[in-house]
Amino acid sequence: MSRDFTLDGVRADVAGLLGCEPAEIGPEDNLFDHGLDSMRTMVLVERWRAAGAESLEFPDLAERPELAHWLALLTGGQA
């Protein structure tokens, strides 16, 4: 299964795990400051791998925990 990753979709995935509204998360916000932890980050890695981002790794996300950076990783910089 492959999906087109969008800022709104990635934001909604993260917000769903955090139990907040997507609008509360800015593209450059540090997601760890919002309460995202390593376990929930791994949930996202597995979800996005299943959706077509097979090469995505946890360290890629942990290095810069920001939506804009994650979207660039998921789209190959085509965000």
Protein Blocks (a to p, Z undefined) as FASTA:
>chain_A
ZZdddfklmmmmmmmmnopafklpcfkbcfklnopafklmmmmmmmmmmnopambcfklm
mmmgcfklmmmmmnnopZZ
